[in-house]
């Protein structure tokens, strides 16, 4: 498939113009050859001068004739459209370091690829429009009725159930202080002081990891498992300064103990060792 380019060019005249250029170059070459050879092959000086002038005039007439023919053909060839999308990018072809910066050739390839893509897209659009892909209003209505609606995922638990779960967790972790509060009626709030910023870098890192753990442990349909899993993970920090890193085996790295706890195994790692 030929590339579609929006230019008005007479290809036959263009081919003839190329031949005219070759003829013009040949006639100009004969003129310079005549000047180079000078006056030869005549016995008398007058004869050599007349022969040289006659030969030189013939060559000049040939140049003039070929030049006129080329001008005539150039008017028949035509010019590219003024709305050519490449605009003045053709000036890039004059770059003397074309091998190092082939911008113009790459631009032409991109332009041809874009035209070819547009051509194929038009063909595909025509084929698709021939197919009946639209459903009737009745079919859409039936399918809409059959499609189940998404149910809200709001989970409402009785207050007694929440109290029992927190009570069991409190007995599981006696070394941790857990307090349940209901400042706005039935909505319960578990008080854990993990938000106040510490003055020590080690506890600042623990706070960052705890925030990550809150985002990790998410199971809306089983909130008691979520709370219990998070509390179990948080309890693993009871040996913050006693557990070595499971990767490097060291207790301190850059002056800090292993502050990361794996969400599944609860093993201790330094920040740089867990990656």
C-alpha positions as a Markdown table, in Angstrom:
| # | Residue | x | y | z |
|---|---|---|---|---|
| 1 | Unk | 0.0 | 0.0 | 0.0 |
| 2 | Unk | 1.4 | 3.4 | -0.9 |
| 3 | Unk | 1.7 | 6.1 | 1.7 |
| 4 | Unk | -1.0 | 8.7 | 1.5 |
| 5 | Unk | 0.6 | 12.2 | 1.5 |
| 6 | Unk | -1.5 | 15.3 | 0.8 |
| 7 | Unk | 0.6 | 16.9 | -2.0 |
| 8 | Unk | -0.4 | 17.7 | -5.5 |
| 9 | Unk | 2.5 | 16.4 | -7.7 |
| 10 | Unk | 2.4 | 15.4 | -11.3 |
| 11 | Unk | 4.4 | 12.2 | -11.2 |
| 12 | Unk | 4.9 | 12.0 | -15.0 |
| 13 | Unk | 6.2 | 15.6 | -15.2 |
| 14 | Unk | 8.3 | 14.9 | -12.1 |
| 15 | Unk | 10.0 | 12.0 | -13.9 |
| 16 | Unk | 10.6 | 14.1 | -17.1 |
| 17 | Unk | 12.0 | 16.9 | -14.9 |
| 18 | Unk | 14.6 | 14.5 | -13.5 |
| 19 | Unk | 15.7 | 13.5 | -17.0 |
| 20 | Unk | 15.8 | 17.3 | -17.9 |
| 21 | Unk | 18.1 | 17.9 | -14.9 |
| 22 | Unk | 20.4 | 15.1 | -16.1 |
| 23 | Unk | 20.5 | 16.6 | -19.6 |
| 24 | Unk | 21.2 | 20.0 | -18.3 |
| 25 | Unk | 24.1 | 18.7 | -16.2 |
| 26 | Unk | 25.5 | 17.0 | -19.3 |
| 27 | Unk | 25.3 | 20.1 | -21.4 |
| 28 | Unk | 26.9 | 22.2 | -18.7 |
| 29 | Unk | 29.7 | 19.6 | -18.5 |
| 30 | Unk | 30.3 | 19.9 | -22.3 |
| 31 | Unk | 30.6 | 23.6 | -22.0 |
| 32 | Unk | 33.4 | 23.3 | -19.4 |
| 33 | Unk | 35.0 | 20.5 | -21.4 |
| 34 | Unk | 35.1 | 22.9 | -24.4 |
| 35 | Unk | 36.7 | 25.6 | -22.3 |
| 36 | Unk | 39.2 | 23.1 | -21.0 |
| 37 | Unk | 40.2 | 21.7 | -24.4 |
| 38 | Unk | 40.5 | 25.1 | -26.0 |
| 39 | Unk | 41.4 | 25.5 | -29.7 |
| 40 | Unk | 42.5 | 22.2 | -31.3 |
| 41 | Unk | 42.6 | 20.2 | -34.5 |
| 42 | Unk | 43.0 | 23.2 | -36.8 |
| 43 | Unk | 46.1 | 24.1 | -38.7 |
| 44 | Unk | 45.7 | 27.9 | -38.8 |
| 45 | Unk | 44.9 | 30.1 | -35.8 |
| 46 | Unk | 41.9 | 31.6 | -37.5 |
| 47 | Unk | 40.5 | 28.2 | -38.2 |
| 48 | Unk | 41.0 | 27.1 | -34.6 |
| 49 | Unk | 39.2 | 30.3 | -33.3 |
| 50 | Unk | 36.2 | 29.9 | -35.6 |
| 51 | Unk | 35.9 | 26.2 | -34.7 |
| 52 | Unk | 36.2 | 26.9 | -31.0 |
| 53 | Unk | 33.6 | 29.8 | -31.1 |
| 54 | Unk | 31.1 | 27.7 | -33.1 |
| 55 | Unk | 31.5 | 24.7 | -30.8 |
| 56 | Unk | 31.2 | 26.9 | -27.7 |
| 57 | Unk | 28.0 | 28.6 | -29.0 |
| 58 | Unk | 26.5 | 25.2 | -29.8 |
| 59 | Unk | 27.1 | 24.1 | -26.2 |
| 60 | Unk | 25.7 | 27.3 | -24.8 |
| 61 | Unk | 22.6 | 26.9 | -26.9 |
| 62 | Unk | 22.2 | 23.3 | -25.5 |
| 63 | Unk | 22.5 | 24.7 | -22.0 |
| 64 | Unk | 19.9 | 27.3 | -22.7 |
| 65 | Unk | 17.6 | 24.8 | -24.4 |
| 66 | Unk | 17.8 | 22.3 | -21.5 |
| 67 | Unk | 17.3 | 25.1 | -18.9 |
| 68 | Unk | 14.1 | 26.3 | -20.6 |
| 69 | Unk | 12.8 | 22.7 | -20.7 |
| 70 | Unk | 13.5 | 22.2 | -17.1 |
| 71 | Unk | 11.7 | 25.5 | -16.2 |
| 72 | Unk | 8.7 | 24.3 | -18.3 |
| 73 | Unk | 8.6 | 21.0 | -16.5 |
| 74 | Unk | 9.0 | 22.5 | -13.1 |
| 75 | Unk | 5.7 | 24.4 | -13.6 |
| 76 | Unk | 4.0 | 21.2 | -14.5 |
| 77 | Unk | 5.3 | 19.2 | -11.5 |
| 78 | Unk | 3.3 | 21.3 | -9.0 |
| 79 | Unk | 4.1 | 22.3 | -5.4 |
| 80 | Unk | 3.3 | 20.7 | -2.1 |
| 81 | Unk | 0.2 | 21.9 | -0.2 |
| 82 | Unk | 0.7 | 25.0 | 1.8 |
| 83 | Unk | -1.0 | 23.2 | 4.7 |
| 84 | Unk | 1.6 | 20.5 | 4.8 |
| 85 | Unk | 1.8 | 19.3 | 8.4 |
| 86 | Unk | 5.6 | 19.2 | 8.4 |
| 87 | Unk | 5.7 | 23.0 | 7.7 |
| 88 | Unk | 9.3 | 24.2 | 7.9 |
| 89 | Unk | 10.7 | 20.9 | 9.1 |
| 90 | Unk | 12.2 | 20.4 | 5.6 |
| 91 | Unk | 14.9 | 22.8 | 6.6 |
| 92 | Unk | 16.2 | 20.0 | 8.9 |
| 93 | Unk | 17.3 | 18.1 | 5.8 |
| 94 | Unk | 19.9 | 20.8 | 5.2 |
| 95 | Unk | 21.7 | 19.8 | 8.4 |
| 96 | Unk | 25.4 | 19.1 | 7.5 |
| 97 | Unk | 25.6 | 16.5 | 10.3 |
| 98 | Unk | 22.7 | 14.4 | 9.1 |
| 99 | Unk | 24.4 | 11.2 | 10.3 |
| 100 | Unk | 24.7 | 12.4 | 13.8 |
| 101 | Unk | 21.3 | 14.1 | 14.1 |
| 102 | Unk | 18.9 | 12.3 | 11.7 |
| 103 | Unk | 15.9 | 14.4 | 12.8 |
| 104 | Unk | 14.4 | 14.9 | 9.4 |
| 105 | Unk | 14.5 | 11.2 | 8.4 |
| 106 | Unk | 13.0 | 10.2 | 11.7 |
| 107 | Unk | 10.3 | 12.9 | 11.3 |
| 108 | Unk | 9.4 | 11.6 | 7.9 |
| 109 | Unk | 9.1 | 8.1 | 9.2 |
| 110 | Unk | 6.9 | 9.2 | 12.0 |
| 111 | Unk | 4.7 | 11.2 | 9.6 |
| 112 | Unk | 4.4 | 8.2 | 7.2 |
| 113 | Unk | 3.5 | 5.9 | 10.1 |
| 114 | Unk | 0.9 | 8.3 | 11.3 |
| 115 | Unk | -0.7 | 8.5 | 7.9 |
| 116 | Unk | -0.7 | 4.8 | 7.6 |
| 117 | Unk | -2.2 | 4.4 | 11.0 |
| 118 | Unk | -4.9 | 6.9 | 10.1 |
| 119 | Unk | -5.6 | 5.0 | 6.9 |
| 120 | Unk | -6.0 | 1.7 | 8.6 |
| 121 | Unk | -8.1 | 3.3 | 11.3 |
| 122 | Unk | -10.5 | 4.6 | 8.7 |
| 123 | Unk | -10.8 | 1.1 | 7.1 |
| 124 | Unk | -11.4 | -0.5 | 10.5 |
| 125 | Unk | -14.1 | 2.2 | 11.3 |
| 126 | Unk | -15.9 | 1.5 | 8.0 |
| 127 | Unk | -15.9 | -2.3 | 8.7 |
| 128 | Unk | -17.2 | -1.8 | 12.2 |
| 129 | Unk | -19.9 | 0.5 | 11.1 |
| 130 | Unk | -21.2 | -2.2 | 8.8 |
| 131 | Unk | -21.8 | -4.5 | 11.7 |
| 132 | Unk | -24.8 | -4.1 | 13.9 |
| 133 | Unk | -23.4 | -3.7 | 17.3 |
| 134 | Unk | -26.2 | -1.7 | 18.9 |
| 135 | Unk | -28.8 | -3.3 | 21.1 |
| 136 | Unk | -32.4 | -2.4 | 21.2 |
| 137 | Unk | -33.8 | -0.4 | 24.1 |
| 138 | Unk | -35.8 | -3.4 | 25.2 |
| 139 | Unk | -32.7 | -5.6 | 25.4 |
| 140 | Unk | -30.9 | -3.0 | 27.4 |
| 141 | Unk | -33.9 | -2.8 | 29.7 |
| 142 | Unk | -34.0 | -6.6 | 30.2 |
| 143 | Unk | -30.2 | -6.8 | 30.8 |
| 144 | Unk | -30.4 | -3.9 | 33.3 |
| 145 | Unk | -33.1 | -5.6 | 35.2 |
| 146 | Unk | -31.2 | -8.9 | 35.4 |
| 147 | Unk | -28.0 | -7.3 | 36.5 |
| 148 | Unk | -27.8 | -7.4 | 40.3 |
| 149 | Unk | -27.1 | -4.2 | 42.1 |
| 150 | Unk | -24.0 | -3.8 | 44.2 |
| 151 | Unk | -24.9 | -4.0 | 47.9 |
| 152 | Unk | -23.3 | -1.6 | 50.4 |
| 153 | Unk | -20.5 | -3.1 | 52.5 |
| 154 | Unk | -21.3 | -1.3 | 55.7 |
| 155 | Unk | -20.8 | -3.6 | 58.6 |
| 156 | Unk | -22.8 | -2.9 | 61.8 |
| 157 | Unk | -21.9 | -4.8 | 64.9 |
| 158 | Unk | -23.7 | -4.8 | 68.3 |
| 159 | Unk | -21.9 | -3.0 | 71.1 |
| 160 | Unk | -21.8 | -6.1 | 73.2 |
| 161 | Unk | -19.9 | -8.0 | 70.5 |
| 162 | Unk | -17.3 | -5.2 | 70.2 |
| 163 | Unk | -16.9 | -5.2 | 74.0 |
| 164 | Unk | -16.3 | -9.0 | 74.1 |
| 165 | Unk | -13.7 | -8.9 | 71.3 |
| 166 | Unk | -11.7 | -6.1 | 72.9 |
| 167 | Unk | -11.9 | -7.8 | 76.3 |
| 168 | Unk | -10.5 | -11.0 | 74.9 |
| 169 | Unk | -7.7 | -9.1 | 73.1 |
| 170 | Unk | -6.9 | -7.2 | 76.4 |
| 171 | Unk | -6.5 | -10.6 | 78.1 |
| 172 | Unk | -4.3 | -11.9 | 75.3 |
| 173 | Unk | -1.9 | -8.9 | 75.6 |
| 174 | Unk | -1.7 | -8.1 | 79.4 |
| 175 | Unk | 1.5 | -6.1 | 78.9 |
| 176 | Unk | -0.3 | -3.6 | 76.6 |
| 177 | Unk | -2.7 | -1.0 | 77.7 |
| 178 | Unk | -6.0 | -1.0 | 75.7 |
| 179 | Unk | -8.9 | 1.3 | 76.3 |
| 180 | Unk | -12.2 | 1.3 | 74.6 |
| 181 | Unk | -14.2 | 4.6 | 74.4 |
| 182 | Unk | -17.5 | 5.7 | 72.9 |
| 183 | Unk | -17.4 | 9.5 | 72.7 |
| 184 | Unk | -20.3 | 9.7 | 70.2 |
| 185 | Unk | -22.8 | 7.1 | 71.4 |
| 186 | Unk | -22.7 | 3.6 | 69.9 |
| 187 | Unk | -19.5 | 4.2 | 67.8 |
| 188 | Unk | -16.5 | 2.6 | 69.5 |
| 189 | Unk | -13.0 | 3.9 | 69.4 |
| 190 | Unk | -9.9 | 1.9 | 70.4 |
| 191 | Unk | -7.3 | 4.2 | 72.1 |
| 192 | Unk | -3.7 | 3.4 | 71.1 |
| 193 | Unk | -1.2 | 6.1 | 71.4 |
| 194 | Unk | 0.8 | 5.5 | 68.2 |
| 195 | Unk | 0.2 | 9.0 | 66.7 |
| 196 | Unk | 2.2 | 11.3 | 69.1 |
| 197 | Unk | 5.6 | 11.9 | 67.6 |
| 198 | Unk | 8.5 | 10.7 | 69.7 |
| 199 | Unk | 11.8 | 12.5 | 70.1 |
| 200 | Unk | 13.7 | 9.4 | 69.4 |
| 201 | Unk | 14.4 | 8.2 | 65.8 |
| 202 | Unk | 13.9 | 4.5 | 66.7 |
| 203 | Unk | 10.3 | 5.1 | 67.9 |
| 204 | Unk | 9.6 | 7.4 | 64.9 |
| 205 | Unk | 10.4 | 4.5 | 62.6 |
| 206 | Unk | 8.2 | 2.2 | 64.7 |
| 207 | Unk | 5.3 | 4.7 | 64.3 |
| 208 | Unk | 5.8 | 4.8 | 60.5 |
| 209 | Unk | 5.8 | 1.0 | 60.4 |
| 210 | Unk | 2.6 | 0.8 | 62.6 |
| 211 | Unk | 0.9 | 3.2 | 60.2 |
| 212 | Unk | 1.8 | 0.9 | 57.3 |
| 213 | Unk | 0.5 | -2.1 | 59.3 |
| 214 | Unk | -2.9 | -0.4 | 59.8 |
| 215 | Unk | -3.2 | -0.1 | 56.0 |
| 216 | Unk | -2.0 | -3.7 | 55.5 |
| 217 | Unk | -4.4 | -5.5 | 57.9 |
| 218 | Unk | -7.8 | -4.9 | 56.2 |
| 219 | Unk | -10.6 | -7.4 | 56.3 |
| 220 | Unk | -14.0 | -5.5 | 56.5 |
| 221 | Unk | -16.1 | -8.7 | 56.9 |
| 222 | Unk | -14.0 | -9.9 | 59.9 |
| 223 | Unk | -13.1 | -6.9 | 62.0 |
| 224 | Unk | -12.2 | -8.9 | 65.1 |
| 225 | Unk | -9.5 | -10.8 | 63.1 |
| 226 | Unk | -8.1 | -7.4 | 61.8 |
| 227 | Unk | -7.8 | -6.0 | 65.3 |
| 228 | Unk | -6.3 | -9.2 | 66.7 |
| 229 | Unk | -3.8 | -9.5 | 63.9 |
| 230 | Unk | -2.7 | -5.9 | 64.2 |
| 231 | Unk | -2.3 | -6.2 | 68.0 |
| 232 | Unk | -0.3 | -9.4 | 67.6 |
| 233 | Unk | 2.0 | -7.6 | 65.1 |
| 234 | Unk | 2.3 | -4.6 | 67.5 |
| 235 | Unk | 3.1 | -6.9 | 70.4 |
| 236 | Unk | 6.2 | -8.2 | 68.5 |
| 237 | Unk | 7.9 | -4.9 | 69.4 |
| 238 | Unk | 8.1 | -6.0 | 73.0 |
| 239 | Unk | 11.6 | -7.3 | 72.1 |
| 240 | Unk | 12.6 | -4.2 | 70.1 |
| 241 | Unk | 16.0 | -3.9 | 71.6 |
| 242 | Unk | 16.6 | -7.7 | 72.1 |
| 243 | Unk | 15.9 | -9.3 | 68.8 |
| 244 | Unk | 18.7 | -9.3 | 66.1 |
| 245 | Unk | 18.1 | -8.8 | 62.5 |
| 246 | Unk | 17.1 | -12.0 | 60.7 |
| 247 | Unk | 19.1 | -11.0 | 57.6 |
| 248 | Unk | 22.4 | -9.6 | 58.8 |
| 249 | Unk | 22.3 | -11.0 | 62.4 |
| 250 | Unk | 23.3 | -7.7 | 63.9 |
| 251 | Unk | 21.5 | -5.9 | 66.8 |
| 252 | Unk | 22.4 | -2.4 | 65.6 |
| 253 | Unk | 22.8 | -0.8 | 62.2 |
| 254 | Unk | 23.6 | 2.9 | 61.9 |
| 255 | Unk | 22.9 | 3.1 | 65.6 |
| 256 | Unk | 19.4 | 1.7 | 65.3 |
| 257 | Unk | 17.9 | -1.8 | 66.2 |
| 258 | Unk | 15.8 | -3.8 | 63.7 |
| 259 | Unk | 12.6 | -1.7 | 63.6 |
| 260 | Unk | 10.7 | -3.6 | 60.9 |
| 261 | Unk | 8.5 | -6.6 | 61.7 |
| 262 | Unk | 7.3 | -8.9 | 59.0 |
| 263 | Unk | 3.5 | -8.9 | 58.6 |
| 264 | Unk | 3.3 | -12.6 | 58.3 |
| 265 | Unk | 6.2 | -14.1 | 60.3 |
| 266 | Unk | 6.8 | -11.2 | 62.8 |
| 267 | Unk | 10.6 | -11.5 | 62.2 |
| 268 | Unk | 12.8 | -8.5 | 62.9 |
| 269 | Unk | 14.7 | -6.7 | 60.1 |
| 270 | Unk | 16.6 | -3.5 | 59.6 |
| 271 | Unk | 15.1 | -1.2 | 57.0 |
| 272 | Unk | 17.9 | -1.9 | 54.5 |
| 273 | Unk | 17.9 | -5.6 | 55.2 |
| 274 | Unk | 14.2 | -6.2 | 54.6 |
| 275 | Unk | 14.3 | -5.2 | 50.9 |
